[in-house]
Amino acid sequence: MKIRVKDFLAAGEAQTFASQEFSADLKQVQADLKQALGQVVTAFLEEVADHPQNLAQVSLTIKDDSDFKLFLETGIINLAFRDIKRVDNFFSDEEAEVPLNVYLSFEAPGLNASGYRIDEITDLASAQAKPAKFLDLVVAQFESYLATLAASEQENATENEN
């Protein structure tokens, strides 16, 4: 699937992409990761299918001592819709048609210096064609985020002991 850069930018700036938000307790998410993220993936695929340009953002706020936020978004470069004003810096021809991909981003204090990470998961057509594989990719990436977060917390705890 492709989209013109100009159309992507216009939809992002006007915030006319489909959007849905969920929230869950961290313990709930960890108890059945595949089920919790499956709800987000299913909603994302439904939103994408219903949107005329296949543009969507589905988020999951994960409640814990400090809240985390996970986003699934369609995009043309690894920048979130919230950074739409920077996207055009990477394209010289706004009339060009470019692939529409799916990105997973995670916001969490202590994840890294910025507290934010975004990764390309797959192209949109593959996500739609093989939703179970898409879910597996999302789960694996989210587990990676949690591992990074745990390692960062452990490192901070060790530093505080010294």
N, C-alpha and C positions, 0 to 999 in steps of 0.2 A: 504494500500500500504506500502511496505517495501523497504528498500535499505540497502545494506551492508555498514557498517561504513566506510570501506576502500574506497568504490566507492564514497561515499559522500565527504570524505576528499579529494580525488584526484580531483573530479570535482570542489570543492571549491577552492583548492589551484591553480588549472590551470585556474580558472574562466571560466569553460566551461558550466556553467548554463545559461539558457536563461535570457535575461535582457531587460528591456524596461523602459524608463523614460518619465514622463509627468510633466507639470508644470501648475499652475493656480494661480490666485489671490485669496487671502483669502476671499474677499467679494464674488467672484464667487462660491467658495466652500461652504460658509455658506448659500448662496442664495438657492442652491439646493444640499444639502449634498449627498443625495442618488444618484443623477445623476453623480456628480463629482466622488464619490467613486465607483459608478457602472462601470465607464469607467476603473478604475484601476483594479477592481475585474474581469471584463470581459477579459481584457488584460492578467491578471495573469493566469486565467483559460485556455486561449488559449495558452499561452507560456508553461504552464505545460503539456498540452495535446500534444504539438508539440515536446517537449524535450524527448529524449529516456529514461532518468532516472527520468523524472518528476521534474526536478530541475529548479526553476525560481526565479527571483527577479524583482518586478515591483515597481518603486518608483514614488512618487508624491512630487514635490517641491512646497510648498505653499508660494507664495510671499506676504510679509507684511513688516512692518518696519524692522523686522529681519526675515529671511527666516526660514521656518520649513520644515522638510522632513519626509515623511511617506513611509514606506517600507512594502510590502507584500513579504514574502519569504517562500520557503519550507525549512525544516530543521529537524534535529533529536534531537535537544536540543535548549533551548532558548538562543542561541548565533547566531548572524548574520553571514552571509558569510564573512563579513569583519574581524570577529574574528575566522576564521576557524582554525588557529594554536592552539587555546585553546580548540577546540572541542574534540580532541583525549584524553585530560586529563580526560575526563569523561567516557571513554570506555576502558575496559581492553582487549576486544576481537574485533579486527578490522574486523574479518570475520563474526561477528554477524550481523544478519539482524534485523533492528530496524524500528519502524513505522516512516513514513514520515508525518510530521505535517506542518501546516501553521502558521506562526508567523507574527504578526503585530508589527512593531517598529516605534517609533516616536522620532525625534530629534528636540528639541526646546530649545532655551535659556530660563532658568527660569522654565523649567518643573519640575526639581528636581535638586539635587546637581550635577549630572553628565550631565544633559540636554538630557538624553536618557532613553527610556524605551522600553522593548520588552515583548510581551505577546503571549502565545499560543492561537490561535483562535479556531482551530478545527483540526481534522486529514484531510489529503488531500482527501481521498476517500469521506468523508462526504461533503467537500466543492464542489467536482465535482458532487456529486449526487444531492445536493440541493443548487444550486447557489443562489437562492433568500434568503434562510436562511443564507447562508454564507455572503452575502452582508449585511443583517441585523446585523450580529455579528460584522462585520467590522465597520459599521456605529456606533453601540452602543459603541464599544471600542474607536473609534475616538472621539466621543462626550465626553467620559470620559477623554480623553487626553486634550481636549479643556477646560473642566471644571476645571481640575487640573491646567492648565496653567492660566486660568482666576483667580482662587483662589490665585495662587502664585503671579500674578501681583497685585492683590488687597492687599495682605499682604505686598508686597514691597512698594506699594504706601502709605499704612498706616504707615509703618516704617519710610518712608522718610518725612512724615508730622510731626513726633515726633522728 
